[in-house]
Amino acid sequence: MALSDKELLEMAQRLLAAASDREPIDPVTESYPEISIQEAYRIQVLTVDARLSQGREVVGKKIGLTSPAMQEMFGVDQPDYGHLLDDMLVYQGMEIKTSRLLQPRIEGEIAFVLEKDLTGPGITPVDVIRSTAGVMAALEIIDSRIKDWKIKIQDTVADNASSASFVLGTKLVSLVGLDLRRVGFVMTKNGRLACTGAGAAVLGNPVQSVAWLANRLADYGISLKAGEVILSGTPTAAVPVEAGDSIHLTVDRIGDVGCFFS
């Protein structure tokens, strides 16, 4: 049975309260076992709309669960997407306060900065390349408002794809002549190797990941806009972090980015 508008709104309000109070809630799929992915996206939009009504702005989108490692970690079989808001951006080298997070983890990614709109359906990887001003090394801090990360695909979708914060590097690199499949990732935590990966693990190529997003958003009448930042997904598993941790990511031929947690 489809969820009513009242039930969708109530669940959105519970997720917003969990983030505000730093008290995770039981999975959405426990309250509504038959919830569809489409209904979960409707809950996501309601949470984003609530944030926009408070003065926030959408500055981009993120693609999650793109790699086999992440899909295996959370027991899902497809990517998802979420919205990036202006208060999620943390500048390179700045601290991230764990006091505003619940159960954070961190991922290394390639961020696309768009110079042209991308409106699906029918977007190809060539369209993505033509519409991209450049790419940057990025870190995404994911967090779940669901207890103990006990999530199914519907849970993370409703929870804005488990978004929390993101950090961008300081160098914008052209895609001309750059094969993102062969780009390597090395991430360290407190000076020790945490994980490695390659761009090919992100839906075969991060460019294809962005094309997937543009076409998926077309189902909801949403476009990727010029100037937006698109986090294309991580090739590795997410790494847990806590206060006192320092993270550094090097993306081959693209650049470095780092942050620390307090």
C-alpha positions in Angstrom: 0.0 0.0 0.0 1.3 3.4 -0.9 2.3 5.8 1.9 0.0 8.8 2.4 1.3 12.4 2.1 0.9 12.6 5.9 3.1 9.5 6.5 5.8 10.8 4.1 5.8 14.1 5.9 5.9 12.6 9.3 8.9 10.4 8.3 10.7 13.5 6.9 10.2 15.3 10.2 11.6 12.4 12.1 14.7 12.4 10.1 15.1 16.1 10.5 14.7 15.8 14.2 17.2 13.0 14.4 19.8 15.2 12.7 19.0 18.2 14.9 18.8 16.3 18.2 21.7 13.9 17.3 19.5 11.0 18.2 19.3 8.3 15.4 16.0 6.7 14.7 14.9 3.2 13.8 15.1 2.4 10.0 12.4 3.8 7.8 12.0 0.3 6.4 11.0 -1.0 9.9 8.2 1.5 10.2 7.1 1.0 6.5 8.4 -2.3 5.2 6.7 -1.8 1.8 8.1 1.6 1.2 9.2 2.1 -2.4 12.4 3.8 -3.6 10.2 6.4 -5.3 8.5 7.2 -1.9 11.9 7.3 -0.2 13.0 10.0 -2.7 9.8 11.9 -1.9 10.8 11.9 1.8 14.3 13.1 0.8 12.8 16.0 -1.2 10.6 17.0 1.8 13.7 17.1 4.1 15.6 19.2 1.6 12.6 21.6 1.1 12.5 22.0 4.9 16.2 23.0 4.9 15.6 25.4 2.0 12.8 27.1 3.8 15.3 27.8 6.6 17.5 29.7 4.2 19.8 27.0 2.9 20.7 26.6 -0.8 21.4 23.6 -3.0 25.0 23.8 -4.3 25.2 20.4 -5.9 24.4 16.7 -5.8 26.1 13.5 -4.7 26.0 10.0 -6.0 26.3 7.3 -3.5 26.8 3.5 -3.4 28.6 3.5 -6.7 31.3 1.0 -6.0 31.1 -2.8 -5.3 32.8 -2.1 -1.9 30.1 0.3 -0.8 27.2 -1.7 -2.1 28.6 -4.8 -0.3 29.1 -2.7 2.9 25.5 -1.6 3.1 23.8 -4.6 1.4 22.4 -2.7 -1.6 22.5 -3.3 -5.3 22.2 0.1 -6.9 23.5 3.7 -6.6 21.5 6.5 -5.0 21.7 10.3 -5.0 21.3 13.2 -2.6 21.4 17.0 -2.4 24.4 19.0 -1.3 23.5 22.2 0.6 25.7 25.3 1.2 26.2 24.6 4.9 27.6 21.1 4.1 30.8 22.6 2.5 33.9 22.6 4.6 37.0 24.3 3.2 40.3 22.5 2.7 42.2 22.2 6.0 39.4 23.3 8.2 38.1 21.3 11.2 34.9 19.3 11.2 33.1 19.2 14.5 31.9 15.7 15.4 29.5 17.3 17.9 27.1 17.9 15.0 27.4 14.4 13.7 26.0 11.0 14.8 28.1 8.2 13.4 30.3 9.7 10.7 32.4 7.9 8.0 34.5 9.4 5.2 35.1 8.7 1.6 37.5 9.9 -1.1 35.9 11.1 -4.3 36.3 13.1 -7.5 34.1 16.2 -7.7 32.8 17.5 -11.0 32.3 21.3 -11.3 29.7 22.0 -14.1 29.9 24.9 -16.5 26.7 23.8 -18.4 23.4 22.4 -17.4 22.9 18.6 -17.8 19.3 17.6 -18.3 18.3 14.0 -18.9 17.1 11.7 -20.2 19.7 10.7 -22.8 22.8 12.2 -21.2 26.0 10.4 -22.3 29.5 10.4 -20.9 30.5 12.7 -23.8 27.8 15.2 -22.7 29.2 15.1 -19.2 32.7 15.8 -20.4 31.5 18.7 -22.6 29.6 20.2 -19.7 32.3 20.0 -17.0 34.6 22.9 -16.2 36.9 20.6 -14.4 37.3 18.1 -11.6 38.8 18.3 -8.1 39.8 15.9 -5.3 37.1 15.8 -2.7 36.2 14.1 0.6 32.7 13.3 1.6 31.6 12.8 5.2 28.6 10.6 5.3 26.5 10.1 8.3 23.3 8.2 9.0 20.3 9.4 11.0 19.4 5.6 11.1 20.6 3.7 14.2 23.8 1.7 13.7 23.8 2.2 9.9 21.1 -0.5 9.6 20.0 0.7 6.2 18.4 -0.6 3.1 18.4 1.4 -0.1 15.1 3.1 0.9 16.6 4.2 4.2 19.6 5.9 2.8 17.6 7.5 0.0 15.1 9.0 2.4 18.0 10.2 4.6 19.4 12.3 1.7 21.8 9.6 0.7 23.4 9.7 4.2 24.9 13.1 3.4 26.6 15.2 6.0 29.5 17.4 4.7 32.1 17.6 1.9 35.5 19.0 1.5 36.9 20.2 -1.9 40.6 20.5 -2.9 42.0 23.7 -4.2 42.9 22.7 -7.8 40.5 22.4 -10.7 41.8 20.1 -13.4 40.5 19.8 -17.0 39.1 16.5 -18.2 40.8 16.9 -21.5 43.2 14.0 -22.0 42.4 12.6 -18.5 41.1 9.0 -18.3 39.3 8.9 -14.9 39.2 5.1 -15.0 42.9 4.9 -14.4 43.1 7.6 -11.7 44.3 6.2 -8.4 43.1 7.1 -4.9 45.3 6.9 -1.7 43.6 8.0 1.6 45.4 8.1 4.9 44.0 8.4 8.4 46.3 9.8 11.1 49.3 9.2 8.8 48.5 5.6 8.2 47.1 4.1 5.0 43.4 3.7 5.2 42.3 2.7 1.7 43.2 2.8 -2.0 41.2 2.6 -5.1 40.9 3.5 -8.8 38.3 5.5 -10.7 37.2 2.4 -12.7 35.4 1.1 -9.5 32.9 4.0 -9.7 30.3 2.6 -12.1 33.2 1.8 -14.5 34.1 5.5 -14.8 33.2 8.6 -12.7 32.0 10.3 -15.9 29.5 7.5 -16.4 28.4 8.0 -12.8 27.5 11.6 -13.4 25.7 10.6 -16.6 23.7 8.1 -14.6 22.7 10.8 -12.1 21.6 13.3 -14.8 19.4 10.6 -16.3 18.1 9.4 -13.0 17.1 12.9 -12.0 15.1 13.3 -15.2 12.6 10.9 -13.6 11.9 13.6 -11.0 12.1 16.6 -13.3 15.4 17.8 -11.8 18.5 19.0 -13.8 22.1 19.3 -12.9 22.9 23.1 -13.1 25.9 25.0 -14.2 28.0 25.9 -11.2 26.9 22.9 -9.2 29.4 20.5 -7.6 28.7 16.8 -8.3 30.3 14.2 -6.0 30.7 11.2 -8.3 31.1 8.4 -5.7 33.9 6.6 -4.0 35.8 3.6 -5.3 36.5 2.3 -1.8 34.7 1.5 1.4 33.9 4.3 3.8 36.2 4.8 6.8 34.9 5.5 10.3 36.1 8.8 11.9 36.0 10.4 15.3 37.3 13.5 17.1 41.1 13.7 16.8 41.3 12.0 13.4 43.1 13.6 10.5 42.4 12.6 6.9 44.4 13.2 3.7 43.5 12.1 0.2 45.6 12.1 -2.9 43.9 11.6 -6.3 46.5 10.8 -9.0 46.8 13.7 -11.6 44.0 15.6 -9.9 45.3 16.8 -6.5 45.1 16.5 -2.7 42.6 17.4 -0.1 42.5 17.0 3.7 40.5 17.7 6.9 40.6 17.0 10.6 37.9 16.2 13.2 37.5 17.8 16.5 
